[in-house]
Amino acid sequence: MRNVRTSQILRAAKRTEHPDPMSSLPEPTALCKSFESALPDSLIFPHNAAAFKQSMNSYWAQQECEVVPACVVRPRDVQELCTAVNILKREYDERVAQAGEEKTKSLFAIRSGGHSPIPGAASITGGVVVDLSLFYEVTISEVGSSVVIGAGAKWMDVSKILDEKDLVVVGGRNSAVGVGGLILGGCLSFFSPRFGLVCSNILSYEVVLASGSIVKASTSTNPDLWRALKGGSNNFGIVTHFTARAFSSTKTWSGFLHMPASQATKVLTAFHEFVNRAISDDPATTYDGNAAGPIACFSYIQKLGIQAISVNLVYTKLPENEKRWPTCWRSSSFASLWRLWSTCRIRTLSSATDEMNSLNPPGRRQVFATTTIKNDSATLTAAHAAYSSAIASVRRVNVKNLVWTLVLQPLIPKWVRRADTNPLGLLDSSSEPLVIVSFTVNWAERRDDDFVKTTTRRAVEQIDAFAAAHQTSHRYRYLNYCAEWQKPFEGYGLENWQFLQGVSRKYDPEGLFQRGCVGGFKLDMEDAAT
């Protein structure tokens, strides 16, 4: 049964043939010719067909592969990146002088891992893509207490090196996700219950500012920039390297429970009960800091006409008895749920993150959207109802190869308070557990883009309306799960939003990264001020 169902699902999610977005390629612009003169060995033009196509196809979401720039700049070191930023800044200043700030169009995009589903998040039609893929080094300090990670690395690059040294950093849970975008968005980790958010475990940043200068941001040097980068996205400069705290670690216990849709009510109950352990006074049911998750996923697979449930469970310490579930999971309601199969076992962190990546491979059209609620049973049920009610409409439209997934994962306030401060606006939350609710949707054909986006937005707004009516909503929106219509910085709270705007004005006074750079969600400099 397991092999049959697994192969069916993988076939349903396989890469689909798409029209070639490079059939009509842009001519080299004057800006790209400036790069060709200054950095001839680090530039890829569309007429370099093989290299350019490889660069375009490196994005995760098909929509991003279809956003075709005029050229791609791939700096080989920090000095070349400084040269690139100087060229962009000079062009930006000239355009502002001619047309004014409000009419100046964006010039460039920055690509770390290219894993955002938003078209234009890391590419730009007719502009310049600054590709950080050559900044992929992972360097462990002599004493093993920190790791310097290049902003162009992916988490698979990091975990494979650290696995060999029995070390971990508080990092991504999907091996194919890029380091840069994930850290700058904040992010949860398998290790967040023990050590806090990913962004809160970055000791220092190396940043190229709009001026072309290289600066360090840490608690002692440019501390305001250091704090702003912990969730502030690409609004202040281009980060080239992150220095992350490292911790000793062994293998993990992790995997997925795969269940039929008939178990939905029991899964929601088990999820609610386990997350509430964060506020339990019973020593037998307190939240174990080594337990990550649960991440509960409810999916409708259009091609097969079925619904399925998968729940990710992780324990970041070897259990006392390696042949049994860890005590915290064994004592939960998840242990007694009827399931089709389970992949839970002892494995390396690389294996755990590879498994997460395998569930949603590249080459398909993608949409994310998110909200945050309190861990309230009725609101969790309402979230699932919003997911379920949308299935009828997507069935009628028959979106080709659609996989429509609702994801629930806990966000415990005390996790956020661990390690360093950040501007996410969660530090003043009560101790009441929160739940990040998100939709991860993928499908095959461009003609369905608007329908899928509209349906996803309606589902999120339906959840928000229920939560607001029952006083179980929360303002926070995790930036890296946001749809293009959402405004994550408003969810940080006015004080934090204005702090980020102030840091932007200080380090990028002319607004190169606000108006000249696409992607990453902008700070809407006028909105918070009014």
C-alpha positions as CSV (number, residue, x, y, z in Angstrom):
1,M,0.0,0.0,0.0
2,R,2.8,2.4,0.9
3,N,4.7,2.0,-2.3
4,V,1.7,2.2,-4.5
5,R,0.4,5.4,-2.8
6,T,3.8,7.0,-2.7
7,S,4.4,6.5,-6.4
8,Q,1.0,7.8,-7.3
9,I,1.5,11.0,-5.3
10,L,5.0,11.5,-6.8
11,R,3.6,11.1,-10.3
12,A,0.9,13.6,-9.6
13,A,3.5,16.1,-8.5
14,K,6.0,15.5,-11.2
15,R,7.5,18.3,-13.3
16,T,5.2,19.5,-15.9
17,E,6.2,20.7,-19.4
18,H,6.0,24.5,-19.6
19,P,6.3,27.1,-22.4
20,D,9.8,28.3,-22.8
21,P,9.9,31.8,-21.3
22,M,13.2,32.4,-23.1
23,S,11.8,32.0,-26.6
24,S,11.8,35.8,-26.8
25,L,14.9,37.1,-25.1
26,P,15.6,40.8,-24.2
27,E,18.3,42.7,-25.8
28,P,21.3,43.7,-23.6
29,T,20.5,47.0,-21.8
30,A,22.9,49.8,-21.2
31,L,23.0,48.8,-17.6
32,C,24.0,45.3,-18.5
33,K,26.7,46.6,-20.8
34,S,28.1,48.5,-17.9
35,F,28.4,45.2,-16.0
36,E,29.9,43.6,-19.0
37,S,32.6,46.3,-19.0
38,A,33.3,46.1,-15.3
39,L,32.7,42.3,-14.6
40,P,33.0,40.5,-17.9
41,D,33.7,37.1,-16.2
42,S,30.8,37.3,-13.8
43,L,28.0,38.2,-16.2
44,I,25.5,35.9,-18.0
45,F,23.6,37.2,-21.0
46,P,20.5,35.6,-22.6
47,H,22.6,34.8,-25.7
48,N,24.8,32.6,-23.5
49,A,21.9,30.2,-23.9
50,A,23.0,27.2,-21.9
51,A,24.3,29.1,-18.9
52,F,21.3,31.5,-18.9
53,K,18.8,28.7,-19.1
54,Q,20.5,26.9,-16.3
55,S,20.3,30.1,-14.2
56,M,16.6,30.6,-14.9
57,N,15.7,27.0,-14.2
58,S,17.4,27.2,-10.8
59,Y,14.3,28.8,-9.3
60,W,12.0,26.5,-7.3
61,A,8.6,27.9,-8.5
62,Q,7.8,27.8,-12.2
63,Q,6.5,31.4,-12.1
64,E,10.0,32.7,-11.1
65,C,11.6,30.7,-14.0
66,E,9.3,32.7,-16.3
67,V,10.5,36.2,-15.1
68,V,13.3,36.9,-17.6
69,P,16.0,39.5,-16.7
70,A,18.2,41.3,-19.2
71,C,21.3,39.7,-17.5
72,V,22.5,37.9,-14.4
73,V,25.5,39.1,-12.4
74,R,27.2,36.3,-10.4
75,P,29.9,37.9,-8.2
76,R,32.8,35.7,-7.4
77,D,33.7,37.5,-4.2
78,V,32.7,40.4,-2.0
79,Q,34.7,42.9,-3.9
80,E,32.9,42.0,-7.2
81,L,29.6,42.4,-5.3
82,C,30.7,45.9,-4.2
83,T,31.5,46.8,-7.8
84,A,28.0,45.5,-8.8
85,V,26.3,47.5,-6.1
86,N,28.2,50.7,-7.1
87,I,27.0,50.3,-10.7
88,L,23.4,49.7,-9.6
89,K,23.6,52.7,-7.3
90,R,25.0,55.0,-10.0
91,E,22.2,54.0,-12.4
92,Y,19.6,54.4,-9.7
93,D,20.8,57.9,-8.8
94,E,20.7,58.9,-12.5
95,R,17.2,57.6,-12.9
96,V,15.9,59.3,-9.8
97,A,17.5,62.6,-11.0
98,Q,15.7,62.3,-14.3
99,A,12.3,60.9,-13.2
100,G,12.0,61.5,-9.5
101,E,11.8,58.8,-6.7
102,E,8.2,57.9,-7.2
103,K,8.5,57.2,-10.9
104,T,11.8,55.4,-10.8
105,K,11.3,51.7,-11.6
106,S,13.2,48.9,-10.0
107,L,16.5,47.9,-11.4
108,F,17.5,44.6,-9.9
109,A,16.7,41.5,-7.8
110,I,18.8,39.5,-5.4
111,R,18.8,35.7,-5.5
112,S,20.0,33.5,-2.7
113,G,18.3,30.2,-3.0
114,G,15.4,31.3,-5.3
115,H,12.8,29.4,-3.2
116,S,10.1,32.0,-3.0
117,P,6.9,31.3,-5.0
118,I,6.2,35.0,-5.7
119,P,7.1,36.1,-9.2
120,G,9.7,38.8,-9.0
121,A,10.8,37.9,-5.5
122,A,14.3,37.0,-6.8
123,S,14.1,38.0,-10.5
124,I,13.0,41.0,-12.5
125,T,11.7,41.3,-16.1
126,G,14.3,43.2,-18.2
127,G,16.5,44.1,-15.2
128,V,19.5,42.6,-13.4
129,V,19.6,39.6,-11.2
130,V,22.4,39.6,-8.6
131,D,23.0,35.9,-8.1
132,L,24.7,35.0,-4.8
133,S,25.2,31.3,-5.6
134,L,29.0,31.5,-5.5
135,F,28.8,32.6,-1.9
136,Y,28.2,29.0,-0.7
137,E,31.0,28.3,1.7
138,V,30.4,26.8,5.2
139,T,33.3,27.4,7.6
140,I,33.3,26.0,11.1
141,S,35.2,28.0,13.8
142,E,38.3,26.3,15.4
143,V,36.4,25.6,18.6
144,G,33.2,24.6,16.9
145,S,31.0,27.3,18.5
146,S,30.1,29.1,15.4
147,V,29.8,28.7,11.6
148,V,30.2,31.2,8.9
149,I,27.7,30.5,6.1
150,G,27.7,32.1,2.6
151,A,24.4,33.8,1.7
152,G,24.1,31.7,-1.5
153,A,24.3,28.4,0.2
154,K,21.4,26.1,0.6
155,W,20.6,24.3,3.9
156,M,21.7,21.0,2.4
157,D,25.2,22.5,2.0
158,V,25.2,23.4,5.6
159,S,23.8,20.3,7.2
160,K,26.0,17.8,5.3
161,I,29.2,19.5,6.5
162,L,27.9,19.9,10.1
163,D,26.6,16.3,10.2
164,E,30.2,15.1,9.9
165,K,31.3,17.1,12.9
166,D,28.2,16.3,15.1
167,L,27.3,20.0,15.0
168,V,24.1,21.9,14.1
169,V,23.0,25.4,13.7
170,V,19.5,26.7,14.2
171,G,18.6,26.5,10.5
172,G,16.1,25.5,7.8
173,R,14.0,22.4,7.8
174,N,14.0,22.0,4.0
175,S,17.3,21.1,2.4
176,A,16.7,22.9,-0.9
177,V,15.8,26.3,0.7
178,G,18.4,29.1,0.5
179,V,20.2,30.3,3.5
180,G,19.9,34.0,2.8
181,G,16.1,34.5,2.4
182,L,15.2,32.1,5.2
183,I,17.4,33.8,7.8
184,L,16.4,37.3,6.8
185,G,12.7,36.4,7.1
186,G,13.0,35.1,10.7
187,C,12.0,31.4,10.6
188,L,11.4,28.4,12.8
189,S,13.8,25.5,13.0
190,F,13.7,22.0,14.3
191,F,15.9,23.4,17.1
192,S,13.7,26.4,17.9
193,P,12.2,24.8,21.1
194,R,15.7,24.6,22.5
195,F,17.5,27.6,21.1
196,G,14.9,30.1,19.6
197,L,14.3,31.3,16.0
198,V,16.8,31.0,13.2
199,C,17.3,34.8,13.0
200,S,17.9,35.0,16.8
201,N,20.9,32.8,16.6
202,I,22.9,34.8,14.1
203,L,25.9,36.4,15.8
204,S,27.0,38.7,13.0
205,Y,26.3,39.6,9.4
206,E,28.6,40.8,6.6
207,V,26.7,43.3,4.5
208,V,27.3,45.3,1.3
209,L,25.5,48.6,1.7
210,A,24.0,50.8,-1.0
211,S,27.2,52.9,-0.8
212,G,29.2,49.9,-1.9
213,S,30.9,49.7,1.4
214,I,31.3,46.4,3.4
215,V,30.2,46.5,7.0
216,K,29.8,44.1,9.9
217,A,26.6,44.0,11.9
218,S,26.8,42.5,15.4
219,T,25.9,43.4,19.0
220,S,29.0,45.6,19.2
221,T,29.2,47.0,15.6
222,N,26.2,48.5,14.0
223,P,23.8,46.9,16.5
224,D,20.7,48.5,15.0
225,L,21.4,47.0,11.7
226,W,22.2,43.6,13.4
227,R,18.7,43.7,15.0
228,A,16.9,44.9,11.9
229,L,18.3,42.0,9.8
230,K,16.6,39.6,12.1
231,G,13.4,39.5,10.1
232,G,13.8,42.7,8.1
233,S,14.4,41.0,4.7
234,N,16.5,42.6,2.0
235,N,15.7,46.2,2.9
236,F,19.1,47.4,4.1
237,G,21.8,45.9,1.9
238,I,23.0,42.6,0.5
239,V,24.1,40.2,3.2
240,T,27.1,38.1,2.0
241,H,27.8,36.0,5.1
242,F,26.1,35.0,8.3
243,T,27.9,33.8,11.4
244,A,25.6,31.5,13.3
245,R,25.9,29.9,16.7
246,A,26.7,26.2,16.5
247,F,25.7,23.5,19.0
248,S,26.7,19.9,19.5
249,S,24.2,17.4,18.4
250,T,23.7,13.8,17.5
251,K,21.3,12.3,15.0
252,T,17.6,13.1,15.2
253,W,14.5,11.0,15.3
254,S,12.1,12.3,12.7
255,G,9.6,11.4,9.9
256,F,6.0,11.6,8.8
257,L,2.9,9.9,9.7
258,H,0.7,9.4,6.6
259,M,-3.0,9.0,7.3
260,P,-6.3,9.0,5.4
261,A,-8.5,12.1,5.5
262,S,-10.9,10.3,7.8
263,Q,-8.5,11.0,10.6
264,A,-8.7,14.8,10.3
265,T,-10.7,15.4,13.5
266,K,-8.4,13.2,15.5
267,V,-5.3,14.9,14.1
268,L,-6.7,18.4,14.9
269,T,-7.4,17.2,18.5
270,A,-4.0,15.6,18.9
271,F,-2.3,18.8,17.5
272,H,-4.3,21.1,19.8
273,E,-3.5,18.9,22.9
274,F,0.2,18.6,22.1
275,V,0.7,22.3,21.5
276,N,-1.1,23.1,24.7
277,R,1.6,21.3,26.6
278,A,3.5,24.6,26.4
279,I,1.3,25.9,29.1
280,S,0.7,22.7,31.1
281,D,1.4,22.5,34.8
282,D,1.5,18.7,34.7
283,P,5.1,17.4,34.7
284,A,4.0,14.4,32.7
285,T,2.8,16.5,29.8
286,T,5.0,19.6,29.7
287,Y,6.5,20.5,26.4
288,D,9.8,18.7,25.8
289,G,12.4,21.1,24.4
290,N,13.7,18.4,22.0
291,A,10.3,17.9,20.3
292,A,9.9,19.9,17.1
293,G,6.5,20.3,15.6
294,P,4.0,18.7,15.1
295,I,3.6,20.0,11.6
296,A,0.2,18.9,10.4
297,C,-0.5,18.9,6.6
298,F,-3.9,18.3,5.0
299,S,-3.7,17.8,1.2
300,Y,-6.2,17.5,-1.6
301,I,-4.5,15.9,-4.7
302,Q,-6.6,16.8,-7.7
303,K,-5.2,14.2,-10.1
304,L,-6.0,11.3,-7.8
305,G,-9.2,12.8,-6.5
306,I,-8.2,12.1,-2.9
307,Q,-7.4,13.8,0.4
308,A,-4.5,12.8,2.6
309,I,-2.9,13.8,5.9
310,S,0.8,13.9,6.8
311,V,2.2,14.9,10.2
312,N,5.8,15.6,10.7
313,L,7.3,14.7,14.1
314,V,10.9,15.4,15.1
315,Y,12.9,14.8,18.2
316,T,16.3,16.5,18.1
317,K,18.0,14.1,20.6
318,L,18.5,10.4,20.4
319,P,15.7,8.7,22.4
320,E,16.8,6.4,25.2
321,N,15.5,3.4,23.4
322,E,16.3,3.9,19.7
323,K,13.7,1.2,18.7
324,R,10.8,3.1,20.3
325,W,9.3,6.5,19.8
326,P,10.6,9.3,22.1
327,T,8.6,9.4,25.3
328,C,7.0,12.8,24.6
329,W,5.6,11.6,21.2
330,R,4.7,8.1,22.6
331,S,2.6,9.8,25.3
332,S,0.8,12.0,22.8
333,S,-2.4,11.2,20.9
334,F,-0.4,11.0,17.7
335,A,0.9,7.6,18.8
336,S,-2.5,6.0,18.8
337,L,-3.7,7.4,15.5
338,W,-4.5,4.9,12.7
339,R,-2.1,5.5,9.9
340,L,-1.2,4.1,6.5
341,W,2.5,4.2,7.2
342,S,5.2,6.0,9.1
343,T,8.7,7.1,8.1
344,C,9.8,8.0,11.6
345,R,13.3,6.7,12.4
346,I,16.7,7.7,13.6
347,R,18.5,9.7,10.9
348,T,20.9,12.6,10.2
349,L,19.6,16.1,10.0
350,S,20.4,16.1,6.3
351,S,18.1,13.1,5.8
352,A,15.3,14.8,7.8
353,T,15.5,18.0,5.7
354,D,15.8,16.0,2.5
355,E,12.5,14.3,3.4
356,M,10.8,17.6,3.9
357,N,12.1,18.8,0.5
358,S,10.9,15.7,-1.3
359,L,7.3,16.4,-0.6
360,N,7.2,19.5,-2.9
361,P,9.8,19.3,-5.6
362,P,10.7,22.2,-8.0
363,G,9.3,22.9,-11.4
364,R,5.6,23.6,-10.5
365,R,3.6,26.7,-10.1
366,Q,3.4,27.7,-6.4
367,V,1.5,29.9,-4.0
368,F,1.9,30.5,-0.3
369,A,-0.3,32.5,2.0
370,T,-0.4,32.6,5.8
371,T,-2.1,33.8,9.0
372,T,-1.5,33.3,12.7
373,I,-4.1,32.2,15.3
374,K,-4.2,31.2,18.9
375,N,-4.2,27.5,19.6
376,D,-7.9,27.4,20.0
377,S,-9.7,24.2,19.1
378,A,-12.7,25.9,17.4
379,T,-10.4,28.1,15.3
380,L,-8.3,25.1,14.2
381,T,-11.5,23.4,13.1
382,A,-12.5,26.6,11.2
383,A,-9.1,26.6,9.4
384,H,-9.6,23.1,8.3
385,A,-13.2,23.9,7.2
386,A,-11.8,26.8,5.1
387,Y,-9.4,24.3,3.5
388,S,-12.2,21.8,2.9
389,S,-14.7,24.2,1.5
390,A,-12.3,25.4,-1.2
391,I,-11.9,21.8,-2.5
392,A,-15.4,21.9,-4.1
393,S,-14.6,25.0,-6.1
394,V,-11.2,23.6,-7.3
395,R,-12.9,20.4,-8.3
396,R,-15.3,22.3,-10.5
397,V,-12.6,24.2,-12.2
398,N,-10.4,21.1,-12.5
399,V,-7.1,22.8,-12.0
400,K,-4.5,20.5,-13.6
401,N,-2.3,18.6,-11.2
402,L,-3.4,20.8,-8.3
403,V,-2.1,19.9,-4.8
404,W,-4.0,22.0,-2.2
405,T,-2.4,21.8,1.2
406,L,-3.2,23.4,4.6
407,V,-0.3,23.4,7.1
408,L,-0.5,23.9,10.8
409,Q,2.6,24.4,13.0
410,P,3.1,25.7,16.5
411,L,4.7,29.0,17.4
412,I,5.4,29.1,21.2
413,P,6.1,32.5,22.6
414,K,8.9,31.3,24.9
415,W,10.8,30.0,21.8
416,V,10.8,33.5,20.5
417,R,12.3,34.8,23.7
418,R,15.3,32.5,23.5
419,A,18.6,33.8,22.2
420,D,18.8,37.3,20.8
421,T,16.2,40.0,20.4
422,N,14.4,40.6,17.1
423,P,11.8,43.0,15.7
424,L,9.1,40.5,14.9
425,G,6.7,41.8,17.5
426,L,6.4,38.5,19.3
427,L,8.4,39.3,22.4
428,D,5.4,41.0,24.1
429,S,3.0,38.2,23.4
430,S,1.5,36.3,26.2
431,S,2.6,32.8,27.0
432,E,-0.5,31.4,25.1
433,P,0.6,29.1,22.3
434,L,0.1,30.4,18.7
435,V,-0.3,28.4,15.5
436,I,1.1,29.5,12.1
437,V,-1.6,28.6,9.5
438,S,-0.4,28.4,5.9
439,F,-1.5,27.2,2.5
440,T,1.1,25.6,0.2
441,V,-0.5,25.2,-3.2
442,N,1.0,23.9,-6.4
443,W,-0.4,23.2,-9.9
444,A,0.6,22.9,-13.5
445,E,-0.7,25.5,-15.9
446,R,-0.4,29.3,-16.1
447,R,-4.1,29.7,-17.0
448,D,-5.1,28.7,-13.5
449,D,-2.8,31.2,-11.7
450,D,-5.5,33.8,-10.9
451,F,-8.0,31.3,-9.8
452,V,-5.6,29.6,-7.4
453,K,-4.4,32.8,-6.0
454,T,-8.0,34.1,-5.5
455,T,-9.1,30.8,-3.9
456,T,-6.1,30.8,-1.5
457,R,-6.7,34.4,-0.5
458,R,-10.4,33.7,0.2
459,A,-9.5,30.7,2.4
460,V,-7.1,32.8,4.5
461,E,-9.6,35.7,4.8
462,Q,-12.2,33.2,5.9
463,I,-9.9,32.0,8.7
464,D,-9.1,35.5,9.7
465,A,-12.7,36.5,9.9
466,F,-13.5,33.6,12.2
467,A,-10.5,34.2,14.4
468,A,-11.3,38.0,14.6
469,A,-14.9,37.2,15.6
470,H,-13.8,34.8,18.3
471,Q,-10.8,36.9,19.5
472,T,-8.4,34.1,18.6
473,S,-6.5,36.0,15.9
474,H,-2.9,37.3,16.1
475,R,-1.3,40.1,14.1
476,Y,1.9,38.3,13.2
477,R,2.4,37.0,9.7
478,Y,5.5,34.9,9.0
479,L,7.2,36.8,6.1
480,N,8.5,33.9,4.1
481,Y,5.0,32.3,4.0
482,C,3.2,35.5,3.0
483,A,1.5,35.9,-0.3
484,E,2.3,39.0,-2.4
485,W,-0.9,40.7,-1.2
486,Q,0.0,40.4,2.4
487,K,1.9,43.0,4.5
488,P,4.1,41.1,7.1
489,F,5.7,44.2,8.6
490,E,2.4,45.5,9.8
491,G,2.2,42.4,11.9
492,Y,5.5,43.3,13.6
493,G,3.7,46.2,15.4
494,L,4.0,49.9,14.7
495,E,7.1,50.4,17.0
496,N,9.1,47.7,15.3
497,W,7.9,48.7,11.8
498,Q,9.1,52.3,12.4
499,F,12.4,51.0,13.8
500,L,13.0,49.0,10.6
501,Q,12.2,52.1,8.5
502,G,14.6,54.2,10.6
503,V,17.4,51.7,10.0
504,S,16.6,51.7,6.3
505,R,16.9,55.5,6.1
506,K,20.2,55.4,8.1
507,Y,22.0,52.8,6.0
508,D,20.3,53.4,2.6
509,P,19.2,57.0,2.7
510,E,18.5,57.3,-1.1
511,G,16.3,54.1,-1.0
512,L,18.2,51.8,-3.4
513,F,16.9,48.7,-1.6
514,Q,13.4,50.2,-1.2
515,R,12.7,51.3,-4.7
516,G,15.6,50.0,-6.8
517,C,15.4,46.4,-5.7
518,V,12.4,44.1,-6.0
519,G,11.3,41.3,-3.8
520,G,11.5,40.6,-0.1
521,F,8.5,42.8,0.9
522,K,9.2,46.5,1.3
523,L,8.9,48.7,4.4
524,D,6.3,51.0,2.9
525,M,8.2,54.0,4.2
526,E,5.3,56.4,4.2
527,D,2.6,54.1,5.7
528,A,4.0,53.5,9.2
529,A,4.8,57.2,9.5
530,T,1.2,58.1,8.9
